[in-house]
Amino acid sequence: MSTIKDVAKEAGVSIATVSRVVNNSPKTSKSAIAAVTQAMQKLGYRPNESARALVSQKTNTIGVLVGDVSDPFFGLLIKTVDKIAHEHGKHTLIGNGYHHPQKERDAIELLIKNRCDALIIHSKRLTDEELTSYAQEIKGLVVINRYIEAIADRCISLDNYTGAYLATDYLIQQGHKDIACIASNHTIEDAKDRKKGYLAALKDNGISLSNEYIACNDPDADGGMAAMNSLLTLSINITAIVAYNDYMAAGALAVIHDKGIAIPEALSIIGFDDGLLAHYLYPALTTVHYPIALMAEKAALLALKRTNDLYIETEQLHFIPSLVIRNSVAKVNT
């Protein structure tokens, strides 16, 4: 394997000159750049990126922490960040936190140790104080899908309350009053805000339901199945369901189909996220659109601006979801 000494000898220049070329120093002459570049190509020399990072203090890498890369929701987030990274001559390094505090912490520490220029953090288990501390250390850190007042100018968040309110209110406008909620059992603000939105829509429309109408479980398809089975064992009338996300809705739909209940004629359902899954369920799922791609793009650009100390104009950091109407909701026959 060729070394920097070999390149210097082949190009007829000093090792210091080769180093300046490799690190894009403005003090290097055009003739030296041409000679060194030709020598590197001839010898197949590749600069040591770690050494370059020590000199330039940059690795041209954006670090991303997500819950689980196998989840299409996070896959779209990463794909969007990676697109922005490539447009700016950078690469992405990904860490999985699996919604576990220590794993989130370890992943962030690893991204920092790898000298990422910017960090985009999707964390649901670390405290506001810990994330604020990381933000004070890393100027290019941006938090996505969460709001922390102390670092509000670098938080890209979604109005989960309004999303659940829109879904519940839409069902009410279709004549539904006996509306159940399949909720997440995770103690995170998304779950709390979506439940609050559901309850607020009921209250604003003069509908009062018992706590039996809320079934909590893990926010995945299995959790949706378990929650739906739990609701069906109760002696309560249900004509519609608001689900925490599309996965829980999918699990609920599987149970409903197995029970021979007609959808949406006998039971309507609405999801949340509007992921790829929602398009291919039967019937196609009415859901709340989560603009994660737009939010991820905003987060990546904001992180790069902060990293490069660029002027940041007043930005839209808080996003409002919208309702996507498909085929899983029917009007109540009166």
C-alpha atoms as a printed R data frame, in Angstrom:
    type eleno elety resid chain resno       x       y       z
1   ATOM     1    CA   MET     A     1   0.000   0.000   0.000
2   ATOM     2    CA   SER     A     2   1.387   3.402  -0.974
3   ATOM     3    CA   THR     A     3   2.248   5.977   1.665
4   ATOM     4    CA   ILE     A     4   2.394   9.753   1.683
5   ATOM     5    CA   LYS     A     5   6.189   9.450   1.341
6   ATOM     6    CA   ASP     A     6   5.755   7.463  -1.876
7   ATOM     7    CA   VAL     A     7   3.416  10.123  -3.272
8   ATOM     8    CA   ALA     A     8   5.860  12.915  -2.383
9   ATOM     9    CA   LYS     A     9   8.720  11.060  -4.104
10  ATOM    10    CA   GLU     A    10   6.654  10.315  -7.223
11  ATOM    11    CA   ALA     A    11   5.415  13.921  -7.476
12  ATOM    12    CA   GLY     A    12   8.832  15.405  -6.725
13  ATOM    13    CA   VAL     A    13   7.523  17.507  -3.830
14  ATOM    14    CA   SER     A    14   7.816  17.524  -0.060
15  ATOM    15    CA   ILE     A    15   5.593  15.528   2.289
16  ATOM    16    CA   ALA     A    16   4.250  18.855   3.597
17  ATOM    17    CA   THR     A    17   3.135  19.796   0.085
18  ATOM    18    CA   VAL     A    18   1.298  16.490  -0.317
19  ATOM    19    CA   SER     A    19  -0.409  17.111   3.021
20  ATOM    20    CA   ARG     A    20  -1.520  20.582   1.899
21  ATOM    21    CA   VAL     A    21  -2.994  19.154  -1.316
22  ATOM    22    CA   VAL     A    22  -4.807  16.380   0.527
23  ATOM    23    CA   ASN     A    23  -6.315  18.885   2.979
24  ATOM    24    CA   ASN     A    24  -7.253  21.410   0.269
25  ATOM    25    CA   SER     A    25  -4.990  24.144   1.582
26  ATOM    26    CA   PRO     A    26  -5.419  27.434  -0.317
27  ATOM    27    CA   LYS     A    27  -1.645  28.002  -0.115
28  ATOM    28    CA   THR     A    28  -0.892  25.203  -2.595
29  ATOM    29    CA   SER     A    29   0.125  26.035  -6.176
30  ATOM    30    CA   LYS     A    30  -1.789  24.664  -9.160
31  ATOM    31    CA   SER     A    31   1.301  22.851 -10.424
32  ATOM    32    CA   ALA     A    32   1.790  21.112  -7.065
33  ATOM    33    CA   ILE     A    33  -1.887  20.101  -6.966
34  ATOM    34    CA   ALA     A    34  -1.615  18.643 -10.470
35  ATOM    35    CA   ALA     A    35   1.604  16.736  -9.684
36  ATOM    36    CA   VAL     A    36   0.335  15.334  -6.391
37  ATOM    37    CA   THR     A    37  -3.069  14.380  -7.838
38  ATOM    38    CA   GLN     A    38  -1.390  12.554 -10.724
39  ATOM    39    CA   ALA     A    39   0.965  10.756  -8.345
40  ATOM    40    CA   MET     A    40  -1.899   9.656  -6.057
41  ATOM    41    CA   GLN     A    41  -3.846   8.283  -9.011
42  ATOM    42    CA   LYS     A    42  -0.809   6.429 -10.361
43  ATOM    43    CA   LEU     A    43   0.039   4.888  -6.997
44  ATOM    44    CA   GLY     A    44  -3.572   4.283  -5.936
45  ATOM    45    CA   TYR     A    45  -3.000   6.312  -2.793
46  ATOM    46    CA   ARG     A    46  -6.019   7.084  -0.595
47  ATOM    47    CA   PRO     A    47  -5.700   9.697   2.146
48  ATOM    48    CA   ASN     A    48  -6.303   8.581   5.715
49  ATOM    49    CA   GLU     A    49  -9.686  10.091   6.513
50  ATOM    50    CA   SER     A    50  -9.081  10.003  10.263
51  ATOM    51    CA   ALA     A    51  -5.861  11.943   9.877
52  ATOM    52    CA   ARG     A    52  -7.588  14.444   7.603
53  ATOM    53    CA   ALA     A    53 -10.304  14.904  10.201
54  ATOM    54    CA   LEU     A    54  -7.749  15.698  12.883
55  ATOM    55    CA   VAL     A    55  -6.317  18.457  10.683
56  ATOM    56    CA   SER     A    56  -9.571  19.912   9.376
57  ATOM    57    CA   GLN     A    57 -11.725  19.108  12.438
58  ATOM    58    CA   LYS     A    58 -14.328  17.766   9.982
59  ATOM    59    CA   THR     A    59 -15.237  14.281   8.803
60  ATOM    60    CA   ASN     A    60 -17.922  15.285   6.291
61  ATOM    61    CA   THR     A    61 -20.304  12.969   8.116
62  ATOM    62    CA   ILE     A    62 -23.824  13.536   9.456
63  ATOM    63    CA   GLY     A    63 -24.785  11.289  12.352
64  ATOM    64    CA   VAL     A    64 -28.391  10.124  12.700
65  ATOM    65    CA   LEU     A    65 -29.973   8.442  15.716
66  ATOM    66    CA   VAL     A    66 -33.257   6.620  15.083
67  ATOM    67    CA   GLY     A    67 -35.375   4.166  17.027
68  ATOM    68    CA   ASP     A    68 -35.001   1.187  14.697
69  ATOM    69    CA   VAL     A    69 -33.661   1.328  11.141
70  ATOM    70    CA   SER     A    70 -35.910  -1.605  10.139
71  ATOM    71    CA   ASP     A    71 -39.016   0.551  10.693
72  ATOM    72    CA   PRO     A    72 -40.073   2.159   7.358
73  ATOM    73    CA   PHE     A    73 -40.855   5.384   9.244
74  ATOM    74    CA   PHE     A    74 -37.212   5.699  10.257
75  ATOM    75    CA   GLY     A    75 -36.090   4.384   6.886
76  ATOM    76    CA   LEU     A    76 -37.734   7.380   5.201
77  ATOM    77    CA   LEU     A    77 -36.172   9.723   7.760
78  ATOM    78    CA   ILE     A    78 -32.700   8.317   7.082
79  ATOM    79    CA   LYS     A    79 -33.177   8.293   3.298
80  ATOM    80    CA   THR     A    80 -34.125  11.979   3.363
81  ATOM    81    CA   VAL     A    81 -31.171  12.956   5.556
82  ATOM    82    CA   ASP     A    82 -28.835  10.912   3.345
83  ATOM    83    CA   LYS     A    83 -30.124  12.728   0.258
84  ATOM    84    CA   ILE     A    84 -29.382  16.118   1.829
85  ATOM    85    CA   ALA     A    85 -25.995  14.857   3.013
86  ATOM    86    CA   HIS     A    86 -24.954  13.778  -0.497
87  ATOM    87    CA   GLU     A    87 -26.107  17.092  -1.936
88  ATOM    88    CA   HIS     A    88 -23.648  18.758   0.444
89  ATOM    89    CA   GLY     A    89 -20.772  16.332  -0.152
90  ATOM    90    CA   LYS     A    90 -21.273  14.419   3.087
91  ATOM    91    CA   HIS     A    91 -22.036  10.898   4.231
92  ATOM    92    CA   THR     A    92 -24.340   9.533   6.915
93  ATOM    93    CA   LEU     A    93 -23.579   7.396   9.942
94  ATOM    94    CA   ILE     A    94 -26.567   5.726  11.616
95  ATOM    95    CA   GLY     A    95 -27.191   4.641  15.194
96  ATOM    96    CA   ASN     A    96 -30.154   2.668  16.575
97  ATOM    97    CA   GLY     A    97 -31.543   3.526  19.995
98  ATOM    98    CA   TYR     A    98 -34.396   0.981  20.082
99  ATOM    99    CA   HIS     A    99 -36.375   3.329  22.361
100 ATOM   100    CA   HIS     A   100 -34.072   2.386  25.249
101 ATOM   101    CA   PRO     A   101 -32.276   5.094  27.274
102 ATOM   102    CA   GLN     A   102 -28.859   3.429  27.536
103 ATOM   103    CA   LYS     A   103 -28.881   2.302  23.905
104 ATOM   104    CA   GLU     A   104 -29.812   5.831  22.800
105 ATOM   105    CA   ARG     A   105 -27.034   7.219  24.983
106 ATOM   106    CA   ASP     A   106 -24.467   4.731  23.663
107 ATOM   107    CA   ALA     A   107 -25.423   5.472  20.053
108 ATOM   108    CA   ILE     A   108 -25.061   9.233  20.541
109 ATOM   109    CA   GLU     A   109 -21.682   8.779  22.235
110 ATOM   110    CA   LEU     A   110 -20.509   6.606  19.333
111 ATOM   111    CA   LEU     A   111 -21.603   9.219  16.775
112 ATOM   112    CA   ILE     A   112 -19.742  11.903  18.727
113 ATOM   113    CA   LYS     A   113 -16.605   9.748  18.974
114 ATOM   114    CA   ASN     A   114 -16.740   9.308  15.202
115 ATOM   115    CA   ARG     A   115 -16.488  13.110  14.926
116 ATOM   116    CA   CYS     A   116 -19.745  13.622  13.013
117 ATOM   117    CA   ASP     A   117 -20.023  17.230  11.831
118 ATOM   118    CA   ALA     A   118 -23.743  17.318  12.603
119 ATOM   119    CA   LEU     A   119 -26.163  15.146  14.562
120 ATOM   120    CA   ILE     A   120 -29.873  14.531  13.975
121 ATOM   121    CA   ILE     A   121 -31.316  12.904  17.061
122 ATOM   122    CA   HIS     A   122 -34.614  11.018  17.363
123 ATOM   123    CA   SER     A   123 -34.674  10.201  21.063
124 ATOM   124    CA   LYS     A   124 -37.704   9.318  23.141
125 ATOM   125    CA   ARG     A   125 -36.054   7.928  26.247
126 ATOM   126    CA   LEU     A   126 -33.374  10.438  27.235
127 ATOM   127    CA   THR     A   127 -34.382  13.352  29.459
128 ATOM   128    CA   ASP     A   128 -34.721  16.929  28.262
129 ATOM   129    CA   GLU     A   129 -31.750  17.829  30.448
130 ATOM   130    CA   GLU     A   130 -29.478  15.194  28.919
131 ATOM   131    CA   LEU     A   131 -30.357  16.137  25.343
132 ATOM   132    CA   THR     A   132 -29.874  19.815  26.214
133 ATOM   133    CA   SER     A   133 -26.424  18.958  27.548
134 ATOM   134    CA   TYR     A   134 -25.515  17.204  24.302
135 ATOM   135    CA   ALA     A   135 -26.805  20.200  22.347
136 ATOM   136    CA   GLN     A   136 -24.549  22.539  24.319
137 ATOM   137    CA   GLU     A   137 -21.596  20.324  23.420
138 ATOM   138    CA   ILE     A   138 -22.435  19.818  19.723
139 ATOM   139    CA   LYS     A   139 -23.430  23.002  17.896
140 ATOM   140    CA   GLY     A   140 -24.734  21.033  14.902
141 ATOM   141    CA   LEU     A   141 -27.121  18.881  16.935
142 ATOM   142    CA   VAL     A   142 -30.817  18.963  15.985
143 ATOM   143    CA   VAL     A   143 -33.603  17.028  17.700
144 ATOM   144    CA   ILE     A   144 -36.422  15.650  15.534
145 ATOM   145    CA   ASN     A   145 -39.944  14.611  16.578
146 ATOM   146    CA   ARG     A   146 -39.607  16.239  19.986
147 ATOM   147    CA   TYR     A   147 -39.855  19.680  21.558
148 ATOM   148    CA   ILE     A   148 -37.505  20.817  24.337
149 ATOM   149    CA   GLU     A   149 -38.027  24.399  25.444
150 ATOM   150    CA   ALA     A   150 -34.387  25.015  26.417
151 ATOM   151    CA   ILE     A   151 -33.241  24.232  22.848
152 ATOM   152    CA   ALA     A   152 -36.445  25.123  20.994
153 ATOM   153    CA   ASP     A   153 -34.523  26.682  18.098
154 ATOM   154    CA   ARG     A   154 -33.137  23.275  17.146
155 ATOM   155    CA   CYS     A   155 -36.172  21.054  17.686
156 ATOM   156    CA   ILE     A   156 -38.217  19.848  14.696
157 ATOM   157    CA   SER     A   157 -41.556  18.672  16.088
158 ATOM   158    CA   LEU     A   158 -45.060  17.570  15.113
159 ATOM   159    CA   ASP     A   159 -48.382  18.620  16.624
160 ATOM   160    CA   ASN     A   160 -49.528  15.147  17.688
161 ATOM   161    CA   TYR     A   161 -52.442  16.597  19.672
162 ATOM   162    CA   THR     A   162 -53.939  18.222  16.567
163 ATOM   163    CA   GLY     A   163 -53.414  15.064  14.507
164 ATOM   164    CA   ALA     A   164 -55.439  12.908  16.904
165 ATOM   165    CA   TYR     A   165 -58.032  15.665  17.268
166 ATOM   166    CA   LEU     A   166 -58.485  15.810  13.471
167 ATOM   167    CA   ALA     A   167 -58.912  12.029  13.256
168 ATOM   168    CA   THR     A   168 -61.462  11.867  16.079
169 ATOM   169    CA   ASP     A   169 -63.384  14.913  14.915
170 ATOM   170    CA   TYR     A   170 -63.615  13.480  11.386
171 ATOM   171    CA   LEU     A   171 -65.229  10.324  12.766
172 ATOM   172    CA   ILE     A   172 -67.664  12.441  14.766
173 ATOM   173    CA   GLN     A   173 -68.585  14.393  11.639
174 ATOM   174    CA   GLN     A   174 -69.385  11.066   9.984
175 ATOM   175    CA   GLY     A   175 -71.942  10.425  12.732
176 ATOM   176    CA   HIS     A   176 -69.822   8.279  15.079
177 ATOM   177    CA   LYS     A   177 -70.162   8.725  18.838
178 ATOM   178    CA   ASP     A   178 -68.962   5.393  20.226
179 ATOM   179    CA   ILE     A   179 -65.295   5.891  19.301
180 ATOM   180    CA   ALA     A   180 -62.592   3.758  20.890
181 ATOM   181    CA   CYS     A   181 -58.918   4.691  21.108
182 ATOM   182    CA   ILE     A   182 -56.138   2.151  20.609
183 ATOM   183    CA   ALA     A   183 -53.261   3.942  22.329
184 ATOM   184    CA   SER     A   184 -49.543   3.374  22.885
185 ATOM   185    CA   ASN     A   185 -48.392   2.270  26.314
186 ATOM   186    CA   HIS     A   186 -45.072   4.090  25.926
187 ATOM   187    CA   THR     A   187 -44.619   6.967  28.357
188 ATOM   188    CA   ILE     A   188 -43.604   9.505  25.714
189 ATOM   189    CA   GLU     A   189 -45.103  12.832  24.733
190 ATOM   190    CA   ASP     A   190 -46.376  11.505  21.366
191 ATOM   191    CA   ALA     A   191 -48.590   8.958  23.134
192 ATOM   192    CA   LYS     A   192 -49.782  11.460  25.733
193 ATOM   193    CA   ASP     A   193 -50.563  14.176  23.173
194 ATOM   194    CA   ARG     A   194 -52.464  11.847  20.838
195 ATOM   195    CA   LYS     A   195 -54.608  10.596  23.694
196 ATOM   196    CA   LYS     A   196 -55.263  14.201  24.756
197 ATOM   197    CA   GLY     A   197 -56.313  15.099  21.206
198 ATOM   198    CA   TYR     A   198 -58.745  12.194  21.101
199 ATOM   199    CA   LEU     A   199 -60.295  13.159  24.449
200 ATOM   200    CA   ALA     A   200 -60.478  16.855  23.539
201 ATOM   201    CA   ALA     A   201 -62.361  16.155  20.305
202 ATOM   202    CA   LEU     A   202 -64.898  14.056  22.201
203 ATOM   203    CA   LYS     A   203 -65.344  16.757  24.829
204 ATOM   204    CA   ASP     A   204 -65.707  19.572  22.295
205 ATOM   205    CA   ASN     A   205 -68.489  17.606  20.605
206 ATOM   206    CA   GLY     A   206 -70.314  16.831  23.835
207 ATOM   207    CA   ILE     A   207 -69.427  13.137  23.868
208 ATOM   208    CA   SER     A   208 -68.645  11.414  27.155
209 ATOM   209    CA   LEU     A   209 -67.227   7.876  27.148
210 ATOM   210    CA   SER     A   210 -65.859   5.642  29.897
211 ATOM   211    CA   ASN     A   211 -62.179   4.768  30.227
212 ATOM   212    CA   GLU     A   212 -63.036   1.334  28.840
213 ATOM   213    CA   TYR     A   213 -62.981   2.904  25.382
214 ATOM   214    CA   ILE     A   214 -59.194   3.405  25.651
215 ATOM   215    CA   ALA     A   215 -57.018   0.296  25.196
216 ATOM   216    CA   CYS     A   216 -53.234   0.712  25.613
217 ATOM   217    CA   ASN     A   217 -50.582  -1.643  24.311
218 ATOM   218    CA   ASP     A   218 -47.233  -1.766  22.492
219 ATOM   219    CA   PRO     A   219 -47.222   0.547  19.440
220 ATOM   220    CA   ASP     A   220 -46.851  -2.206  16.850
221 ATOM   221    CA   ALA     A   221 -49.106  -4.643  14.982
222 ATOM   222    CA   ASP     A   222 -49.069  -7.186  17.811
223 ATOM   223    CA   GLY     A   223 -50.026  -4.453  20.251
224 ATOM   224    CA   GLY     A   224 -52.854  -3.408  17.958
225 ATOM   225    CA   MET     A   225 -54.157  -6.967  17.848
226 ATOM   226    CA   ALA     A   226 -54.016  -7.295  21.625
227 ATOM   227    CA   ALA     A   227 -55.746  -3.948  22.151
228 ATOM   228    CA   MET     A   228 -58.493  -4.801  19.643
229 ATOM   229    CA   ASN     A   229 -59.114  -8.178  21.257
230 ATOM   230    CA   SER     A   230 -59.347  -6.457  24.628
231 ATOM   231    CA   LEU     A   231 -61.941  -3.985  23.344
232 ATOM   232    CA   LEU     A   232 -64.039  -6.739  21.772
233 ATOM   233    CA   THR     A   233 -64.306  -8.594  25.084
234 ATOM   234    CA   LEU     A   234 -65.987  -5.611  26.732
235 ATOM   235    CA   SER     A   235 -69.723  -5.001  26.832
236 ATOM   236    CA   ILE     A   236 -69.500  -1.653  25.055
237 ATOM   237    CA   ASN     A   237 -70.773  -0.503  21.688
238 ATOM   238    CA   ILE     A   238 -68.022   0.618  19.281
239 ATOM   239    CA   THR     A   239 -68.615   1.994  15.806
240 ATOM   240    CA   ALA     A   240 -65.164   3.528  15.177
241 ATOM   241    CA   ILE     A   241 -61.537   3.401  16.315
242 ATOM   242    CA   VAL     A   242 -58.702   5.910  16.426
243 ATOM   243    CA   ALA     A   243 -55.365   4.072  16.436
244 ATOM   244    CA   TYR     A   244 -52.041   5.405  17.728
245 ATOM   245    CA   ASN     A   245 -50.293   4.565  14.459
246 ATOM   246    CA   ASP     A   246 -50.759   2.622  11.232
247 ATOM   247    CA   TYR     A   247 -49.148  -0.505  12.688
248 ATOM   248    CA   MET     A   248 -51.603  -0.695  15.576
249 ATOM   249    CA   ALA     A   249 -54.393  -0.056  13.066
250 ATOM   250    CA   ALA     A   250 -53.095  -2.934  10.929
251 ATOM   251    CA   GLY     A   251 -53.134  -5.279  13.932
252 ATOM   252    CA   ALA     A   252 -56.640  -4.175  14.811
253 ATOM   253    CA   LEU     A   253 -57.770  -4.722  11.215
254 ATOM   254    CA   ALA     A   254 -56.424  -8.292  11.283
255 ATOM   255    CA   VAL     A   255 -58.531  -9.084  14.351
256 ATOM   256    CA   ILE     A   256 -61.596  -7.371  12.913
257 ATOM   257    CA   HIS     A   257 -61.312  -9.367   9.691
258 ATOM   258    CA   ASP     A   258 -60.891 -12.602  11.649
259 ATOM   259    CA   LYS     A   259 -64.081 -11.854  13.605
260 ATOM   260    CA   GLY     A   260 -65.991 -11.354  10.366
261 ATOM   261    CA   ILE     A   261 -66.804  -7.734  11.151
262 ATOM   262    CA   ALA     A   262 -67.361  -5.648   8.026
263 ATOM   263    CA   ILE     A   263 -65.032  -2.661   7.568
264 ATOM   264    CA   PRO     A   264 -66.025   0.109   7.292
265 ATOM   265    CA   GLU     A   265 -69.728  -0.786   7.217
266 ATOM   266    CA   ALA     A   266 -69.847  -2.085  10.798
267 ATOM   267    CA   LEU     A   267 -66.656  -0.591  12.168
268 ATOM   268    CA   SER     A   268 -64.550   2.350  10.958
269 ATOM   269    CA   ILE     A   269 -60.883   2.890  11.768
270 ATOM   270    CA   ILE     A   270 -58.278   5.650  11.384
271 ATOM   271    CA   GLY     A   271 -54.497   5.298  11.731
272 ATOM   272    CA   PHE     A   272 -51.645   7.748  12.195
273 ATOM   273    CA   ASP     A   273 -48.399   8.293  10.191
274 ATOM   274    CA   ASP     A   274 -49.533   7.614   6.600
275 ATOM   275    CA   GLY     A   275 -46.669   5.241   5.954
276 ATOM   276    CA   LEU     A   276 -46.437   2.904   2.973
277 ATOM   277    CA   LEU     A   277 -48.384   0.296   4.938
278 ATOM   278    CA   ALA     A   278 -51.533   2.463   4.938
279 ATOM   279    CA   HIS     A   279 -51.824   2.255   1.146
280 ATOM   280    CA   TYR     A   280 -51.881  -1.542   1.022
281 ATOM   281    CA   LEU     A   281 -54.126  -2.485   3.926
282 ATOM   282    CA   TYR     A   282 -57.654  -3.597   3.113
283 ATOM   283    CA   PRO     A   283 -59.543  -1.423   3.008
284 ATOM   284    CA   ALA     A   284 -56.983   1.315   2.299
285 ATOM   285    CA   LEU     A   285 -56.454   3.086   5.600
286 ATOM   286    CA   THR     A   286 -57.720   6.572   6.352
287 ATOM   287    CA   THR     A   287 -54.926   8.046   8.430
288 ATOM   288    CA   VAL     A   288 -53.150  11.153   9.676
289 ATOM   289    CA   HIS     A   289 -50.235  12.213   7.463
290 ATOM   290    CA   TYR     A   290 -46.970  12.612   9.350
291 ATOM   291    CA   PRO     A   291 -44.656  14.755   7.156
292 ATOM   292    CA   ILE     A   292 -41.498  12.967   8.313
293 ATOM   293    CA   ALA     A   293 -39.647  13.456   5.012
294 ATOM   294    CA   LEU     A   294 -40.202  17.212   5.099
295 ATOM   295    CA   MET     A   295 -39.240  17.334   8.775
296 ATOM   296    CA   ALA     A   296 -36.090  15.271   8.168
297 ATOM   297    CA   GLU     A   297 -35.048  17.564   5.332
298 ATOM   298    CA   LYS     A   298 -35.563  20.588   7.565
299 ATOM   299    CA   ALA     A   299 -33.566  18.939  10.358
300 ATOM   300    CA   ALA     A   300 -30.641  18.072   8.074
301 ATOM   301    CA   LEU     A   301 -30.421  21.557   6.587
302 ATOM   302    CA   LEU     A   302 -30.683  23.184  10.009
303 ATOM   303    CA   ALA     A   303 -27.940  20.921  11.394
304 ATOM   304    CA   LEU     A   304 -25.623  21.806   8.498
305 ATOM   305    CA   LYS     A   305 -26.280  25.517   8.913
306 ATOM   306    CA   ARG     A   306 -25.499  25.337  12.612
307 ATOM   307    CA   THR     A   307 -22.352  23.312  11.948
308 ATOM   308    CA   ASN     A   308 -21.042  25.902   9.486
309 ATOM   309    CA   ASP     A   309 -22.108  28.902  11.601
310 ATOM   310    CA   LEU     A   310 -24.389  30.135   8.826
311 ATOM   311    CA   TYR     A   311 -27.096  32.722   9.398
312 ATOM   312    CA   ILE     A   312 -30.369  31.031  10.270
313 ATOM   313    CA   GLU     A   313 -33.544  32.855   9.368
314 ATOM   314    CA   THR     A   314 -36.772  32.289  11.271
315 ATOM   315    CA   GLU     A   315 -37.624  28.711  10.370
316 ATOM   316    CA   GLN     A   316 -40.743  26.580  10.522
317 ATOM   317    CA   LEU     A   317 -39.838  24.059  13.191
318 ATOM   318    CA   HIS     A   318 -43.305  22.913  14.315
319 ATOM   319    CA   PHE     A   319 -45.371  20.969  11.781
320 ATOM   320    CA   ILE     A   320 -49.126  20.389  11.616
321 ATOM   321    CA   PRO     A   321 -50.361  16.974  10.381
322 ATOM   322    CA   SER     A   322 -53.226  16.528   7.929
323 ATOM   323    CA   LEU     A   323 -55.925  13.929   7.403
324 ATOM   324    CA   VAL     A   324 -55.696  11.537   4.442
325 ATOM   325    CA   ILE     A   325 -59.110  10.103   3.621
326 ATOM   326    CA   ARG     A   326 -59.230   6.635   2.065
327 ATOM   327    CA   ASN     A   327 -61.683   3.751   2.489
328 ATOM   328    CA   SER     A   328 -61.673   2.642   6.133
329 ATOM   329    CA   VAL     A   329 -64.314   5.084   7.419
330 ATOM   330    CA   ALA     A   330 -68.038   5.061   6.661
331 ATOM   331    CA   LYS     A   331 -70.871   7.324   7.731
332 ATOM   332    CA   VAL     A   332 -73.196   6.075  10.430
333 ATOM   333    CA   ASN     A   333 -76.632   5.220   9.120
334 ATOM   334    CA   THR     A   334 -79.239   7.150  11.090
